[in-house]
Amino acid sequence: MREKIVADGLNDGAFDVTNVGRHLNAKEFNEALQLPGTVVVDLRNHYESEVGHFKGAILPQADTFRQELPMVLDLLQDKKDQKILLYCTGGVRCEKASAFFKHHGFNDVNQLNGGIIHYTRQVKAEGLQTEFIGKNFVFDQRLGERITNDIISKCHQCGSASDRHVNCKNEECHLLFIQCENCAEKMNGCCTPACMEIVALPIEQRRVHRKGKGKELHRNVYKSRLRPNLSEILNRQLTHQHE
């Protein structure tokens, strides 16, 4: 049981959470994007916006929604009289964020009704031009739903064009990162050589390792939503192996 659907770190009693922004449908959102002075903000985490976002959007490099709200508030301090457009995956985060920004003096706060998911459905149904490019990150086994054919992100290991999100095959790491198919084959689905070594162990040894008893290998574990520089780590570990 959780107190909130989305962990935002806010004191709900400090402002009116029902005083939300104006809800825009796909057509209205597209029209607002074209207005001079409009500011559009992606309220998702970096790993979501990296593979797909609205054209011209501000993309905060946040790991969590809790971290993102004060970050965006600081970024928009001099834009309180401009038209603000907010969007997220399904519209839930925008409900809280729009009320938060209105409380802090923003006069024209708008949000994409139903988020990217509903926007995409409306665009298809009404034959509208999509202003969203790339993939919409989703939180199921697919890890992404393609909206356009644009690939706007890169493999975190080799730098080639890719928007293929995976979790590291090493279960005690499980890092979420972007890995192209070539690197997936080369690295056996792992994020670094250290994780490849662990995955190559017999199952019983892996179980011991997960319990923290295996000291022969460096435990290469990251929180799944944080983003280490995999290219740098890969090069450093490969260099160390050849020394």
Phi, psi and omega in degrees: 000130179242146180289330182227149176294318180238127179285107184248348179072011183265151173271104185297337180281351184276346180205167182279103183286349179270348180273074187268173180285172179287132181274127181247138173278181185300315181296315180294322179295316177301317181294319180294328179298332184273350183286140178300137176085357179292138177242121180249133186235129175274118183264021177261173180281164186303322183288342176277309184288341182298325184264350180186140180194171176284145180302132176078007183284149169283129185242086181300136180273065183256147177271336182218160177295323178302318180287329188287322185302307178294331179296313180292321178303319178291319181296330186257012185305326182264016184235028185292339179259005179266163177285122181253126176248125179247145174210156176210195187292307183234005177097350184293311181297327181293331179301313180285317184295319182296319177295322179297315181288325176295321177299329181267018169096009177280129191268335185228078184258127182230152180221149180284112183296122181079001176067195183298324182300310181289325178302314181297320178297317181294318180302315180292317184292325185257000179067036181273160174283128178278134176259001176264133181240146177091216183254149170262116179294132178234155188261046172231192186296342180287325182062008178176142176238119185289129178257312174230170181279358180294131173251106189255000181242174183232153173301131182287351182256316183246347177086004178282159182300124179193144172229034183267098178282137176219165170253139180307136183294338175288112188297331180277355174257295175059026181301134174273122181205171179263125183223123178288167183295325178296315179290327178299319179289317182294321185260006180055040177074012183256164182272332182213164176302326179299319178289327177298321179296319181293316180297329182284349180290153172301153186304321181294320178292325177295322178296318177296318181298320180295333179278000177085010183268342180273114184255358186284341180237143176291129180280111184262075187245131177232153170296139190296340183258359177270157187238092174286163177277092185295323179299316180292317179297317180299313180295321181294317181289324177293320178298318180297321180295330184271353181284000000 
